[in-house]
Amino acid sequence: MIILASIVAVLGFALIMIYPAAKEYYISTRERDQLQAEYDAVTARNNEMQGNVDALNTVEGVEDQARTDLGWTQPGEVSVEVTTLDPSTAHGAMPDEVEPGSVEAPESWLTRFLDKLFGLD
């Protein structure tokens, strides 16, 4: 009985000593995941912007932009405007600017459990 109580006491003491370091490590890991998610969103936005720039570096891209933004037409063409209810799906719509904290890091059942264990919101 004394041996079992000693083992429980040693394990309890070890957990108390390890908890602060484990909490700090977990918090830094979650912050890294958050920053990686934001970086991925910024990279995707930059790639889309570069695609728009590349399209504008062609004659067809400039003509398409003139038709879209200015309503210009070539001789023999008729201008027709089709609108959409969702502006984010419109041609040439850029994704919103990526603000710090605006992109959620991936979560799983384990991260939800560990967030509660280490007191993260």
Backbone as CSV, one residue per row, in Angstrom:
resi,resn,N_x,N_y,N_z,CA_x,CA_y,CA_z,C_x,C_y,C_z
1,MET,0.818,-1.187,0.000,0.000,0.000,0.000,0.869,1.259,0.000
2,ILE,1.933,1.240,0.754,2.827,2.383,0.833,3.527,2.597,-0.506
3,ILE,3.863,1.511,-1.169,4.519,1.605,-2.483,3.566,2.241,-3.492
4,LEU,2.304,1.809,-3.491,1.314,2.373,-4.416,1.097,3.857,-4.133
5,ALA,0.999,4.226,-2.876,0.831,5.638,-2.514,2.056,6.442,-2.926
6,SER,3.236,5.872,-2.793,4.465,6.556,-3.201,4.495,6.762,-4.708
7,ILE,4.090,5.736,-5.457,4.062,5.851,-6.921,3.071,6.923,-7.354
8,VAL,1.890,6.951,-6.757,0.876,7.968,-7.077,1.396,9.356,-6.721
9,ALA,2.057,9.490,-5.579,2.591,10.784,-5.170,3.677,11.261,-6.124
10,VAL,4.558,10.354,-6.547,5.628,10.726,-7.477,5.037,11.111,-8.830
11,LEU,4.060,10.343,-9.321,3.422,10.678,-10.597,2.679,12.009,-10.506
12,GLY,1.985,12.237,-9.399,1.295,13.517,-9.208,2.267,14.682,-9.193
13,PHE,3.359,14.516,-8.495,4.383,15.568,-8.446,4.980,15.811,-9.833
14,ALA,5.233,14.739,-10.572,5.784,14.869,-11.925,4.805,15.614,-12.828
15,LEU,3.524,15.301,-12.731,2.524,15.998,-13.552,2.454,17.479,-13.197
16,ILE,2.528,17.783,-11.912,2.499,19.183,-11.492,3.713,19.940,-12.035
17,MET,4.846,19.298,-12.085,6.069,19.930,-12.577,6.067,20.061,-14.103
18,ILE,5.477,19.118,-14.800,5.487,19.109,-16.265,4.397,20.005,-16.857
19,TYR,3.272,20.177,-16.156,2.127,20.899,-16.697,2.478,22.285,-17.241
20,PRO,3.190,23.156,-16.521,3.479,24.493,-17.071,4.282,24.443,-18.375
21,ALA,5.267,23.552,-18.450,6.057,23.448,-19.683,5.210,22.904,-20.819
22,ALA,4.359,21.924,-20.518,3.483,21.356,-21.548,2.486,22.405,-22.031
23,LYS,1.963,23.212,-21.113,1.019,24.275,-21.484,1.692,25.294,-22.394
24,GLU,2.880,25.717,-22.037,3.614,26.687,-22.857,3.905,26.124,-24.248
25,TYR,4.308,24.873,-24.307,4.584,24.232,-25.594,3.314,24.151,-26.439
26,TYR,2.201,23.752,-25.818,0.952,23.626,-26.559,0.482,24.982,-27.072
27,ILE,0.569,26.011,-26.253,0.148,27.353,-26.678,0.995,27.826,-27.855
28,SER,2.299,27.614,-27.791,3.155,28.033,-28.906,2.847,27.225,-30.169
29,THR,2.507,25.958,-30.015,2.136,25.135,-31.170,0.845,25.640,-31.798
30,ARG,-0.143,25.979,-30.981,-1.416,26.504,-31.506,-1.200,27.864,-32.190
31,GLU,-0.346,28.703,-31.621,-0.050,29.995,-32.255,0.638,29.782,-33.598
32,ARG,1.550,28.821,-33.658,2.221,28.510,-34.924,1.209,28.028,-35.966
33,ASP,0.268,27.178,-35.554,-0.762,26.697,-36.472,-1.634,27.847,-36.976
34,GLN,-1.955,28.786,-36.085,-2.754,29.955,-36.467,-2.004,30.805,-37.490
35,LEU,-0.729,31.055,-37.223,0.077,31.857,-38.142,0.251,31.148,-39.488
36,GLN,0.390,29.829,-39.474,0.518,29.079,-40.722,-0.766,29.180,-41.545
37,ALA,-1.926,29.103,-40.881,-3.204,29.235,-41.581,-3.334,30.631,-42.204
38,GLU,-2.920,31.667,-41.471,-2.964,33.026,-42.011,-1.987,33.179,-43.172
39,TYR,-0.804,32.598,-43.050,0.182,32.656,-44.133,-0.355,31.968,-45.384
40,ASP,-0.996,30.820,-45.215,-1.570,30.106,-46.361,-2.655,30.944,-47.044
41,ALA,-3.475,31.652,-46.235,-4.520,32.504,-46.810,-3.911,33.681,-47.559
42,VAL,-2.858,34.280,-47.016,-2.190,35.402,-47.688,-1.536,34.914,-48.982
43,THR,-0.926,33.739,-48.941,-0.298,33.175,-50.138,-1.343,32.917,-51.220
44,ALA,-2.492,32.371,-50.844,-3.559,32.128,-51.821,-4.051,33.448,-52.419
45,ARG,-4.201,34.464,-51.592,-4.641,35.782,-52.083,-3.604,36.371,-53.036
46,ASN,-2.327,36.263,-52.664,-1.272,36.788,-53.535,-1.218,36.046,-54.862
47,ASN,-1.433,34.732,-54.832,-1.440,33.962,-56.081,-2.585,34.391,-56.985
48,GLU,-3.752,34.655,-56.388,-4.878,35.122,-57.198,-4.598,36.509,-57.774
49,MET,-3.998,37.378,-56.970,-3.649,38.711,-57.462,-2.628,38.612,-58.599
50,GLN,-1.648,37.716,-58.452,-0.651,37.544,-59.511,-1.307,37.018,-60.781
51,GLY,-2.291,36.136,-60.639,-3.030,35.658,-61.804,-3.739,36.793,-62.516
52,ASN,-4.332,37.718,-61.744,-4.994,38.880,-62.352,-3.984,39.777,-63.065
53,VAL,-2.822,39.972,-62.452,-1.775,40.788,-63.082,-1.305,40.129,-64.366
54,ASP,-1.093,38.809,-64.316,-0.652,38.087,-65.512,-1.686,38.194,-66.634
55,ALA,-2.972,38.127,-66.268,-4.029,38.245,-67.280,-4.030,39.642,-67.897
56,LEU,-3.748,40.663,-67.106,-3.730,42.031,-67.622,-2.486,42.320,-68.461
57,ASN,-1.521,41.435,-68.431,-0.331,41.597,-69.258,-0.519,41.020,-70.656
58,THR,-1.736,40.618,-70.984,-2.040,40.117,-72.331,-3.065,41.037,-72.979
59,VAL,-3.092,41.039,-74.288,-4.066,41.860,-75.026,-5.476,41.408,-74.692
60,GLU,-5.684,40.099,-74.652,-7.022,39.575,-74.341,-7.452,39.978,-72.939
61,GLY,-6.520,39.971,-72.000,-6.848,40.361,-70.638,-7.231,41.820,-70.532
62,VAL,-6.518,42.680,-71.242,-6.837,44.111,-71.233,-8.203,44.335,-71.882
63,GLU,-8.463,43.650,-73.003,-9.764,43.791,-73.662,-10.888,43.306,-72.754
64,ASP,-10.693,42.187,-72.096,-11.706,41.648,-71.190,-11.966,42.606,-70.029
65,GLN,-10.912,43.191,-69.494,-11.066,44.140,-68.389,-11.787,45.406,-68.867
66,ALA,-11.469,45.863,-70.069,-12.149,47.045,-70.616,-13.635,46.752,-70.825
67,ARG,-13.943,45.545,-71.265,-15.352,45.172,-71.424,-16.047,45.110,-70.064
68,THR,-15.388,44.478,-69.105,-15.997,44.261,-67.797,-16.165,45.565,-67.015
69,ASP,-15.086,46.335,-66.899,-15.119,47.532,-66.052,-15.708,48.750,-66.745
70,LEU,-15.428,48.901,-68.025,-15.818,50.130,-68.711,-16.973,49.946,-69.688
71,GLY,-17.337,48.699,-69.959,-18.431,48.439,-70.892,-18.045,48.677,-72.342
72,TRP,-16.755,48.726,-72.640,-16.306,48.956,-74.007,-16.587,47.726,-74.860
73,THR,-16.797,47.978,-76.137,-17.031,46.881,-77.076,-16.213,47.102,-78.339
74,GLN,-15.953,46.009,-79.012,-15.318,46.073,-80.327,-16.409,46.347,-81.361
75,PRO,-16.031,46.860,-82.541,-17.048,47.064,-83.587,-17.769,45.752,-83.880
76,GLY,-19.095,45.807,-83.924,-19.903,44.633,-84.207,-20.324,43.865,-82.962
77,GLU,-19.830,44.258,-81.786,-20.210,43.593,-80.550,-21.327,44.372,-79.860
78,VAL,-22.102,43.686,-79.030,-23.154,44.307,-78.238,-22.810,44.086,-76.770
79,SER,-22.904,45.131,-75.974,-22.588,45.039,-74.553,-23.821,44.619,-73.766
80,VAL,-23.671,43.564,-72.972,-24.738,43.084,-72.100,-24.137,42.891,-70.722
81,GLU,-24.804,43.420,-69.692,-24.292,43.277,-68.329,-25.148,42.281,-67.571
82,VAL,-24.501,41.269,-67.016,-25.169,40.269,-66.192,-24.649,40.456,-64.782
83,THR,-25.560,40.671,-63.839,-25.144,40.888,-62.466,-25.392,39.638,-61.643
84,THR,-24.688,39.535,-60.546,-24.825,38.396,-59.640,-25.268,38.892,-58.282
85,LEU,-25.912,38.030,-57.527,-26.353,38.408,-56.192,-25.205,38.376,-55.195
86,ASP,-24.218,37.537,-55.440,-23.090,37.387,-54.529,-21.864,38.032,-55.155
87,PRO,-21.427,39.210,-54.663,-20.294,39.894,-55.285,-18.987,39.122,-55.184
88,SER,-18.867,38.195,-54.231,-17.613,37.445,-54.108,-17.429,36.465,-55.260
89,THR,-18.513,36.129,-55.973,-18.386,35.215,-57.106,-18.241,35.961,-58.421
90,ALA,-18.283,37.282,-58.380,-18.159,38.078,-59.597,-16.764,37.922,-60.192
91,HIS,-16.675,38.069,-61.509,-15.394,37.966,-62.200,-14.453,39.043,-61.686
92,GLY,-13.264,38.636,-61.335,-12.266,39.597,-60.891,-12.383,39.995,-59.434
93,ALA,-13.310,39.385,-58.691,-13.444,39.740,-57.279,-12.252,39.193,-56.513
94,MET,-11.641,40.052,-55.742,-10.483,39.651,-54.946,-10.970,39.160,-53.589
95,PRO,-10.293,38.174,-53.028,-10.659,37.767,-51.670,-10.387,38.900,-50.689
96,ASP,-11.105,38.856,-49.603,-10.923,39.891,-48.589,-9.487,39.908,-48.089
97,GLU,-9.113,41.044,-47.556,-7.791,41.169,-46.963,-7.697,40.235,-45.762
98,VAL,-6.542,39.668,-45.552,-6.357,38.730,-44.449,-5.868,39.504,-43.226
99,GLU,-6.740,39.601,-42.242,-6.420,40.289,-40.996,-5.912,39.273,-39.986
100,PRO,-5.023,39.677,-39.099,-4.568,38.751,-38.059,-5.751,38.220,-37.248
101,GLY,-5.803,36.922,-37.098,-6.883,36.293,-36.349,-8.131,36.042,-37.160
102,SER,-8.165,36.447,-38.439,-9.365,36.268,-39.250,-9.461,34.877,-39.849
103,VAL,-8.382,34.125,-39.810,-8.375,32.772,-40.352,-8.212,31.809,-39.183
104,GLU,-9.096,30.825,-39.128,-9.040,29.862,-38.037,-8.036,28.764,-38.340
105,ALA,-7.285,28.381,-37.337,-6.367,27.252,-37.467,-7.190,25.965,-37.494
106,PRO,-6.693,24.943,-38.166,-7.444,23.684,-38.198,-7.617,23.115,-36.788
107,GLU,-8.771,22.506,-36.560,-9.063,21.928,-35.255,-9.464,20.474,-35.404
108,SER,-9.284,19.730,-34.337,-9.727,18.346,-34.269,-10.275,18.109,-32.867
109,TRP,-10.723,16.905,-32.612,-11.227,16.596,-31.270,-10.108,16.742,-30.235
110,LEU,-8.875,16.423,-30.648,-7.751,16.505,-29.715,-7.435,17.955,-29.354
111,THR,-7.453,18.844,-30.358,-7.162,20.248,-30.049,-8.255,20.854,-29.176
112,ARG,-9.514,20.467,-29.403,-10.592,20.978,-28.549,-10.401,20.502,-27.102
113,PHE,-9.999,19.245,-26.944,-9.746,18.707,-25.602,-8.562,19.419,-24.939
114,LEU,-7.474,19.550,-25.690,-6.280,20.192,-25.119,-6.496,21.669,-24.850
115,ASP,-7.314,22.340,-25.680,-7.645,23.745,-25.420,-8.312,23.873,-24.053
116,LYS,-9.232,22.956,-23.760,-9.905,22.995,-22.448,-8.940,22.639,-21.326
117,LEU,-8.099,21.657,-21.573,-7.141,21.226,-20.548,-6.193,22.359,-20.160
118,PHE,-5.727,23.104,-21.178,-4.753,24.159,-20.908,-5.388,25.547,-20.784
119,GLY,-6.730,25.620,-20.813,-7.424,26.871,-20.559,-7.388,27.869,-21.698
120,LEU,-7.354,27.390,-22.938,-7.404,28.301,-24.093,-8.855,28.486,-24.518
121,ASP,-9.154,29.641,-25.072,-10.519,29.899,-25.550,-10.652,29.529,-26.987
